[in-house]
């Protein structure tokens, strides 16, 4: 019984590590920051948003963007 609980714990830890890796990867992929002298215009589900200096999240299913 103790060996079974240990195996489940290892599986849960591995699943959490994989989930964290996926979330960090999506964060890096979906976060866009304009270069100096340019802006990002994001349109989509939440209306239009313009970013001059700060980065914004652009989720491909919900948003379109242009530099």
C-alpha positions in Angstrom: 0.0 0.0 0.0 2.8 2.4 0.9 4.5 1.7 -2.5 1.2 2.5 -4.3 0.9 5.9 -2.5 4.5 6.7 -3.4 3.9 6.0 -7.1 0.8 8.2 -7.1 2.8 11.0 -5.4 5.6 10.7 -8.1 3.0 10.9 -10.9 1.4 14.0 -9.3 4.7 15.7 -9.0 5.6 14.9 -12.6 2.2 16.2 -13.8 2.6 19.5 -11.8 6.1 20.0 -13.3 4.8 19.4 -16.8 1.9 21.7 -16.2 4.2 24.5 -15.0 6.5 24.0 -18.0 3.5 24.3 -20.4 2.2 27.5 -18.6 5.6 29.2 -18.7 6.0 28.3 -22.4 2.6 29.8 -23.2 3.3 32.9 -21.2 6.6 33.4 -23.1 4.9 32.7 -26.5 1.8 34.9 -25.9 3.5 37.9 -24.3 4.4 40.5 -27.0 6.3 43.7 -26.4 6.7 46.4 -29.0 10.2 47.4 -30.1 11.4 51.0 -29.7 9.3 53.4 -31.8 6.5 51.0 -32.6 3.2 50.1 -31.0 1.1 47.0 -30.8 -2.6 47.2 -31.7 -4.5 44.2 -30.4 -8.1 43.6 -31.4 -10.4 40.8 -30.5 -12.8 39.6 -27.7 -12.1 42.5 -25.4 -12.1 45.3 -28.0 -9.1 47.2 -29.2 -6.1 47.9 -27.1 -2.9 49.8 -27.9 0.4 49.2 -26.2 3.3 51.7 -26.6 5.9 50.5 -24.0 4.4 47.7 -22.0 3.9 44.2 -23.3 0.5 42.6 -23.7 -0.9 39.1 -23.9 -2.1 38.0 -27.3 -4.0 34.7 -27.3 -4.2 33.6 -30.9 -7.7 32.2 -30.6 -9.1 35.4 -29.1 -6.9 38.2 -30.5 -5.3 39.6 -33.6 -2.4 42.0 -33.5 -0.3 44.3 -35.7 2.9 46.2 -35.1 
